[in-house]
Amino acid sequence: MSKKFQDLFKGGVIIFAGLVFQLVISFLAKIVIARTIGRVDYGAVTLGSTLLTIISTFAILGMNHGLSRYIPRKDDVEYKRSVVLSAYQIAIPTAVVAGLVVALFSDVIAVRLFNDPGVGDVLWIFGLAIPFAVTVQVGIGTIQGLQLSIPKVAVRNVTQPLTRFLLVGVVCSTA
């Protein structure tokens, strides 16, 4: 076997294992939520999670993909640093504004969009999470740009699902 094939296989196995871990943790978290808070509140959490995903996708402005594309273009460390810094300077303020808009207007969104005022508190929490989600995605884009598969898997497939699972556990235990 050639060295390139071994490296490719090793990276593929790492990414596959991380994906399996992520799916198992996500599934367990959904079971915990459903059993703890019930169907109606589970639906509210799903709406909040979907809104978080949609808004953070727009708020990031494609910076995560730009990083993974432009960082490998040059070997100059200063160039790479400036690309990463620019991405954060663009994406984070946008995400903060988007998150504040969702959080401040969560009750209005809940009533007008979902016809359920009870969803407002959930939307408020997810609105505040938007800047954090964007920060993580920009970080993952940076890691991809540096072509590091183990840190990418550690952040995207292990740390994110575990953090979500722990937060769900905390929220469910206080509910």
Buried (B, 14 or more C-beta within 10 A) or exposed (E): EEEEEEEEEEBEEBBEEBEEBBEEBBEEBBEBBBEBBEEEBBBBBBBBBEBBEEBBBEBBBBBBBBBBBBBEEEEEEEEBEEBBEBBBEBBBEBBBEBBBBBBEBBBEBBBEEBEBEEBBBBBBBBBBBBBBBBBBBBBBBBBBBBEEBEBBBBBBBBBBBBEBBEEBBEBBEEE
